[in-house]
Amino acid sequence: MKHALDAMAQDDFALKEFIKRDLVNVRFLFIDDLGVERASEWVSEQIYSILDLRLYAATPDGKPKVTFFSSNLTGNEFSNRYHGRSVRRIKELAEFLEVK
């Protein structure tokens, strides 16, 4: 996700939309190390937008989209890093499992 967000931060609108469309449209999306990207309002909005679109869009065959997340952040760190809308959207999409 960090590399996708870095690419989306470029001034190339077509590239941004291409990457965002790919992240939204794939059936299975694995977001590894959520929380290592540079925190900003823009990053939080992009994550929310992608997850929001994934939540309400089924695949062409009607199957739900599946999103996996991994992060080294604790629940409190996660809630402090991301805005309320992003945290709510992730909680709607995810089941939290703590691995020790």
N, C-alpha and C positions, 0 to 999 in steps of 0.2 A: 504494500500500500504506500509506503514511503516513496518508492520510486515513481509510482503512478501520480502521487500528489506533487512530487517535484516536477514531473513533466507537465502536469496541469497548471503549474504556476508560471509556465512560459507564456509569452504573449500571443502564441499561435492559437487562435480560437478554434480552428478546425481540429487541431491536435487534441485540445482539451475535450471537445465534444466526442471525438473518436474514442479516447481513453474512457471517458465517463460512460459512453454507450456500452463499451465492452464490459466494464465492471458491473453495469446494471443488468446486462442481458445474459451473462453466462449462468448456467444452471447451478453450478457449485462455485462458490467464491471462498477462498481461504485468505483471511487477513492475518498475517503473521506479525507478531511484535507490535500490536496496536499500542501506541504510547511512545514509540521511539521517534516519531516524526516531530518536527518543530511545532510547538503549540502556538496556535494563533486563531483568531476569529474565522479567518478564511478556511483554514484546515478543518475546523469543527463544522463549518457550514457545508463543505464538500463531503465530508463523511456522512453528515445527516442526509444530504440530498441523495447520495448514492444508496444509502440504506433505506430511505423512504421510498424511493422508486422501486427497489428490490422487493420491499414488503408488499407492495400492491400490484406487482406485475408477475403474472405466471409465465411459464415457458410456453412456446407455441403449442405443445401437446397438452397444456393445461396443468402440468405438474408444478408444485410450488418450488420456488428457488431456495437453495440451502446456502447459508452463510456461516462459515466457521471463523472464530476469532481466537487468537492467542495473545497474551500480554503478560508482562512481568509485574504489572501494577496490581495493587490490592484493590478491593472494592472501593474503599475510601479515596485512594489515590486516583482511581479511575473517575469517580464522581467529581472530584475536584478539578481534574484536567479537562474534562469535556463539559460542554454546556448541557443544561437540562434536557433539551430536545434530543440531542445525540444520545445521551445516556438512556432516556426513555425508549428511543427507537432500538437501541442495542438490546435493552432488556426485553423488548417485545420479540426480538429475533433470536435471543440466546437463552441458553440454560447455562448458568455459571457453575463451573466446576473448579475447585481449588486443588492443584496438584502440588504436593510437597516433596 
